[in-house]
């Protein structure tokens, strides 16, 4: 199927035009425009690409896909096409030409998967299916995912909640906070510099690595095979049974920083 290039204006609103430079859009006169489109397609996958721009994805029990674009440009050229649909795949490009960037607010059908890369910008995903995303610089968050998640950030905080399958969270520099992890699937968390805080709602294998920063794990009460290593810092285990024969392994390592693993009674 030939991709549907989304040049439609939708509801276009000129929100601001100022003589000040807009962040990420160069100098000179700037403008911010909003485009609202509804595509009569039940999108199953969203692919991210481009330079700088924020992306927000929420889901609902709908059969179409609603796309809000916030375009920032210096006004030197008409914004180029910035998204396209091919079958049930929606591709979002946060670049729209010279001195132009796009941020998106997407409402998609339930179960949508998200993958791809953002150069810089914040990413917020809510109640999705799967995720496999790399963010160069900017914060990244997921609140609810039913499938596997891989989220990597060069620099910026990663925050996730209510993940129900396997999770891999990696930050070059930045804090990682992961709460409400269920499903009993493996969890891998790593940061070059920054703290790590992980809370399991259901027992699962955990591998956690911090180059410089503390690691704190809260896990359900029970027996685990525990591995702790610290370069400079203390390791403390509170309320857990360390059983060398246990199938569930918790493996924690810090270069500089304390590591604490705490049992949550009755969880």
C-alpha positions in Angstrom: 0.0 0.0 0.0 1.3 3.5 -0.9 2.0 5.4 2.3 -0.5 8.1 3.1 1.5 11.3 3.5 -0.2 13.4 6.1 -0.1 16.9 4.8 -3.6 17.6 5.8 -3.9 20.7 7.9 -6.7 19.3 10.1 -7.7 22.0 12.5 -4.8 24.5 12.2 -4.3 27.1 14.9 -1.6 29.7 14.8 -0.8 29.9 18.5 2.1 32.2 18.7 4.4 34.2 16.5 7.2 36.0 18.2 10.5 37.6 17.4 12.3 35.4 19.9 14.1 32.3 18.9 12.2 29.1 19.5 14.1 26.3 21.2 15.6 23.9 18.7 14.4 25.9 15.7 17.2 28.5 15.2 17.0 32.2 15.4 14.6 34.8 13.9 10.9 35.0 13.8 9.2 31.9 15.1 5.8 30.4 15.0 4.0 27.5 16.7 1.1 25.8 14.9 -1.2 23.0 16.0 -2.6 20.4 13.6 -5.4 18.0 14.7 -6.0 14.9 12.4 -8.1 11.8 12.8 -7.0 8.9 10.7 -9.6 6.2 10.1 -7.0 3.5 10.7 -6.7 1.1 13.6 -2.9 1.6 14.0 -1.1 -1.4 15.4 2.4 0.0 15.5 4.0 3.4 15.9 7.5 4.0 14.6 9.5 7.0 15.9 12.2 8.7 13.9 13.8 12.2 13.6 15.7 14.7 15.5 14.2 16.7 18.4 10.6 16.8 19.5 8.4 15.3 22.3 6.2 12.3 21.8 3.2 11.3 23.9 1.2 8.2 23.2 -2.0 7.2 25.1 -4.5 4.5 24.1 -8.2 4.0 24.3 -10.9 1.6 23.0 -11.1 3.3 19.6 -11.0 2.1 16.0 -9.2 5.2 14.6 -6.0 7.1 15.5 -6.0 10.7 16.6 -2.9 12.7 15.9 -2.1 16.1 17.3 1.0 17.8 15.9 2.7 20.9 17.4 5.0 22.3 14.7 7.6 24.9 15.6 9.3 26.7 12.7 11.1 29.9 12.0 8.7 30.6 9.2 11.3 30.4 6.4 9.6 27.4 4.7 6.3 25.5 4.7 6.6 22.5 7.1 7.2 19.3 5.3 5.2 16.1 5.8 6.0 14.8 9.2 4.0 11.5 9.5 2.8 8.8 7.3 0.6 5.7 7.5 1.4 2.5 5.7 -1.2 -0.2 6.3 -1.6 -0.2 10.1 1.9 1.3 10.8 2.1 5.0 11.8 5.6 6.6 11.3 6.2 9.8 13.2 9.1 12.1 12.1 10.0 14.8 14.6 11.9 16.7 11.9 9.8 18.6 9.3 12.5 20.5 7.3 15.1 23.1 8.0 14.6 25.1 11.2 11.5 23.0 12.0 10.6 20.4 14.6 7.4 18.5 15.5 6.0 17.2 18.8 3.2 14.7 18.8 0.3 13.8 21.0 -1.2 10.5 19.8 -4.3 8.7 20.9 -4.1 5.2 19.5 -6.1 1.9 19.7 -5.4 -0.3 22.7 -2.5 -2.7 22.4 -0.4 -0.5 20.1 3.4 -1.2 20.0 6.0 1.6 19.9 9.5 1.3 18.5 12.3 3.4 17.0 14.5 6.3 17.9 14.3 9.9 19.1 17.3 12.2 18.8 16.3 14.5 21.7 13.0 15.1 23.4 10.8 13.6 26.1 8.9 10.4 25.6 5.7 9.4 27.5 3.8 6.2 26.7 0.6 5.1 28.5 -1.2 1.8 28.4 0.6 0.4 25.4 1.4 -3.1 24.2 5.2 -3.3 23.6 8.0 -0.8 23.4 11.5 -0.9 21.9 12.7 2.7 21.9 16.0 4.6 22.1 16.1 8.2 23.2 19.3 10.2 22.6 18.7 12.8 25.3 15.5 13.4 27.2 13.3 11.8 29.8 11.4 8.6 28.9 8.5 7.1 30.8 6.0 4.2 30.4 2.9 3.9 32.5 1.5 0.5 31.7 2.6 -2.0 29.1 1.3 -5.5 28.5 4.2 -6.8 26.5 8.0 -6.7 26.5 9.7 -3.4 27.0 13.2 -2.2 26.0 13.8 1.5 26.8 17.3 3.1 26.4 18.3 6.6 27.0 21.7 8.2 26.3 21.1 11.0 28.9 17.9 11.4 30.8 15.7 9.9 33.5 13.8 6.6 32.8 10.5 6.1 34.8 8.3 3.1 34.3 5.3 1.6 36.1 3.0 -1.4 35.7 5.0 -3.4 33.3 3.7 -6.9 32.9 6.4 -8.7 30.9 10.2 -8.7 30.3 11.8 -5.3 30.8 15.2 -3.9 29.8 16.0 -0.3 31.0 19.3 1.3 30.2 20.5 4.8 30.8 23.9 6.2 29.9 23.5 8.9 32.6 20.3 9.4 34.5 18.1 7.9 37.2 16.0 4.8 36.6 12.8 4.3 38.6 10.7 1.2 38.0 7.7 0.3 40.1 4.8 -2.2 39.9 6.7 -4.8 37.8 4.5 -7.9 37.4 4.4 -11.1 35.4 7.5 -12.7 36.9 9.6 -12.0 33.7 13.3 -11.0 33.8 14.2 -7.4 34.6 17.5 -5.8 33.5 18.3 -2.3 34.7 21.6 -0.5 34.0 22.9 3.1 34.3 26.3 4.5 33.8 25.8 7.3 36.3 22.6 7.7 38.4 20.6 5.9 41.0 18.4 2.8 40.4 15.1 2.1 42.3 13.2 -1.0 41.4 10.1 -2.4 43.0 8.7 -5.8 42.0 5.0 -6.6 42.5 5.8 -10.2 41.7 9.0 -12.2 42.2 11.2 -12.2 39.1 14.9 -12.4 38.1 16.6 -9.1 38.4 20.0 -7.9 37.0 20.9 -4.4 38.1 24.1 -2.5 37.3 25.2 1.0 38.3 28.5 2.5 37.4 28.2 5.3 39.9 25.1 5.5 42.1 23.0 3.6 44.5 20.8 0.6 43.8 17.7 -0.1 45.8 15.5 -3.1 45.2 12.2 -3.9 46.9 11.1 -7.5 46.2 8.4 -9.9 47.4 9.3 -11.9 50.5 10.8 -15.3 49.7 13.9 -17.2 48.8 16.3 -15.9 46.1 19.7 -16.7 44.8 21.5 -13.5 45.7 24.6 -12.0 44.0 25.9 -8.7 45.3 29.1 -6.9 44.3 30.2 -3.3 45.2 33.4 -1.5 44.2 33.2 1.2 46.8 30.0 1.0 48.9 28.1 -1.4 51.1 25.7 -4.2 50.2 22.8 -4.9 52.5 20.1 -7.6 52.3 17.0 -7.1 54.5 14.4 -9.8 55.2 15.3 -12.2 52.3 16.4 -15.8 52.4 19.6 -16.3 50.3 19.1 -19.8 48.9 21.9 -21.0 46.5 19.4 -23.5 45.0 16.6 -20.9 44.3 15.6 -20.5 40.7 15.0 -16.8 41.0 18.3 -14.9 40.8 18.9 -11.3 41.9 22.3 -10.0 40.7 23.3 -6.5 41.8 26.6 -4.7 41.1 27.7 -1.1 41.7 31.0 0.6 40.9 30.6 3.2 43.5 27.5 3.3 45.7 25.5 1.2 48.1 23.2 -1.7 47.1 20.2 -2.5 49.2 17.8 -5.4 48.6 14.7 -5.4 50.9 11.9 -7.9 51.2 8.3 -6.6 51.3 6.4 -8.8 53.7 3.1 -10.3 52.4 3.7 -9.1 48.8 
